[in-house]
Amino acid sequence: MAVRGRPGMAAWRQAATRAGAARAVAARAIGGGVAVARRGRGAAMRAAAGGGEEWGPGTRVLHPARGGKVEDPYASVSPPLYQTATFDQPTATTFGEFDYTRSGNPTRRMLEEQMAALDGAARGFAFVSGMAAITAVARLVGSGEGIVTGNDIYGGTSRLLAQVLGRAGVEVQNVDMTDLAAVEGACGAGNVKLVIVESPTNPRMEISDIRRICAIAHRAGAVVCVDNSIMALFQNPLDLGADINMVSATKFVGGHSDVTAGILTVRDAELGDRLYFHQNSEGTGLGPFDCWLCLRGLKTMALRMERQAENAQAIAEHLSTHPLVTKVNFPGLPGHPGHALHSEQARSGGSIISFETGDLAVSKRVVEKTALHKVTVSFGSVGSSISLPCYMSHASIPAEVRAARGLPDDLVRISVGIEDVKDLIADLDTALG
Ligand SMILES: Cc1ncc(COP(=O)(O)O)c(C=O)c1O
């Protein structure tokens, strides 16, 4: 096949074409059709990478699925950034592997494949935000059909489900996900197509039985998506039976508060095709530079998360003994009602803690008086942060709904960073007064 373009590009193209041949695009209609490539290469990639299946997470985040090799004739160690919107095509009637970044980009694909490999998934998808990722999942549900989710969930998800999907005729049921009978009852409605679970929940850190919820949902014919943003590397919902693992990569993947992104991974190729259709059709794929930031963040993700979790355990234990703290929600504490279940599902308590003081004025003072903890709505960054969820991340949930769901105004949420733990404890102690 004649290759158009500058002569120097021919070798590059051939190399890229050779590398791409293994995953040749299955079908691509000229004129804006949908790429229906089915990759499903996770296992093969890990095998090629030298048995990545057995590697621990600290190794796997550093050594991408293809053993560090990317489709780059120069074999750069840092992933190449394809900061381009379009790709020159071989001829007017044949497509190369990439044509337009909304539909696909090599840097995005590196991130998506690495995230899929980490979860043992067939495919991964990177979105412009966690909310864009959840929205793509919600597109699986049509008017007249139903979604079951928790009554303690991230405020943005609650707003999307209640105010966007609700208006589009989707029926949303919020139930206590720690109560399996309630989940079973809700799934019995007959029209439920999707169950969205957070475990731990944001912000009360409640634990639900992901395996059993998956079994209930599957019996009802529903797909299960676990919002795993709080646990990330510490828990793999796909191993627990979920169909879709979602993380806000704004949190632990990026890890430095400098990127917003969302990731979905799936084992089922057909489900992957459906999600890809929405990512491409709605233009919600993550831009190349943000993918590059996530790829860089991934390298230290395991290390950061371990240190953050270690700090959080010490802080949670300390807060539990503080006279001004009336309740600490942290699944790493043996006294947490979901501790045993969480320990079966995840390998760490993580680094998000919430606590009550029983007095909004005290909680507000703590948040505002800390010096090392930034007052921010997000979590999962290297730097510690603190917030009042009812006034920040969950403010979009109407006050009466928050009250009905038992979300107390005085709840403080901390995201523990990688600072020296003694300094963080001293900072909280000073703020608590
Ligand atoms: C549990 C959870 N899920 C989803 C999201 C949404 O992610 P993003 O902010 O990247 O859109 C957030 C954001 O805080 C979150 O806390």
The ligand as an ORCA input file, in Angstrom:
! r2SCAN-3c Opt
* xyz 0 1
  C     -16.489      9.129     45.188
  C     -16.387     10.063     44.019
  N     -16.806      9.660     42.818
  C     -16.740     10.456     41.743
  C     -16.250     11.742     41.827
  C     -16.225     12.606     40.622
  O     -14.937     12.705     40.101
  P     -14.429     14.001     39.340
  O     -14.373     15.117     40.330
  O     -13.103     13.575     38.801
  O     -15.409     14.288     38.262
  C     -15.800     12.211     43.061
  C     -15.264     13.573     43.198
  O     -14.961     14.054     44.252
  C     -15.894     11.357     44.185
  O     -15.517     11.754     45.410
*
